[in-house]
Amino acid sequence: QVGIRRAVYFKGPRREWAVFDIESAVAAPDDSIWFGLEDDDRLIRIDADRSKGAFVRIPALKDWPKNGGPEAMARLRDGRWMLLCETCGARRGGLHLGLVFADAPDRAKPQPFGIALPPGFDPVDMAQLPDGHLLILTRRLALFPPHFESGLVLADPARLDPERPLPTQELARIDTPPLRENYEAMVVQDAPQGPLVWLLSDDNGMALQETRLMKLRLDTKRLPH
């Protein structure tokens, strides 16, 4: 059990305070909030009344590489949960690893699967669109000159098959110099003229980076089906 002091501070069973690198967050239908952590084989579930919570251990996360935690996590409308490994695609030509749960991670066992992303890009967040497809925010670090490049890809969770990689289709890249940043958070907002996609960047506490909020609109008529 954990008690809450601030968003990133948690009191453990011996009443000690610990700080975690939170990489992803999901709000569940029962109003609980789940957090994915870097370099940890546990998720954190915060109860609906926000007064307490619990660690949920996922043994399969132990096999994920360092700095490869569940950077992207989502609950689908059919009740399934999905987690994507951030850095499991190195030397795999764009094939990343994921886990899918038939129910909440504390009530179902995970099933591993693969997902094919553009080579060099890592998944950093994902959200389900109104039509059921998954929109996945990806990122890679280019070295010459050093900068972050972001991309948006589309996947159909109905095609998920543990026996073969889930295909994706690239929709866009964000790589013009004025727009480049370390975007690693995304929210999809339903709107009458088409879904709004909000991207948030992390400045990593560095003077050469900025925290930015970018607003995009998806033209659903032009999305692949």
Phi, psi and omega in degrees: 000145178229142173256153188257133173247309175221180184299326185245008179246130182229138180265123183276184185297335178262018177064024175270154178263140179224148179245132181241152175271097183280127184252335184208158180212143179222134173265122182270161181301334179275012179074006171285158178238133182247142178237136170264141188243150175280139175054045180208140180267023179236152164255160174247129175248124178256126184294163186300326181278359175065013181266339182203173180195197183204155170275138176242109184280133178240094186306328181299335181291341178299332182276352179283148186290165176300141184060031181232029183293183181287076179297330179240128179216139181210149169254123180277159183292340177276005177099346179287153174243144179229139174235138177241135178283134184289310189246025179279003184264356181299132178062019176244011177064030179100354179279116178253166181253150178213170174232140175236137180243139178288341180211192179304147185299344176268003181232000183214153177272145181281148174245118178292151174207168177248155177221134184265116178244162177306134183306135178091346182261140177250147176283133181238346172191163176206155180208151180271135177277163179304331181276002177101341179291158175262129172260125185242126175272128181239164184206145169217155178259115175270142189262337186229098349284162182296124176194160175269138174242133183245157178214160175237128179233158183243138176223150179254106182296343177292341181266006183294125181221117181301343183275347180210153184298141175287120181285154176227160177234126182285132179259321186196159171232146177247101186214012173281139188311317182294339185257351184296132172195176182271069180288125180215016174223144184212140174228137176256127180243123179290138181213153184302324183268009180127153183301139172265137179243120180255126178246139180235133180258157179247125181276357179055020181068023183252144184293334184271359178243163182228153169270116184233150173243119181249135179249124178237155174237131178271132173271096186297336179293338183257000179285143177292147179232000000 
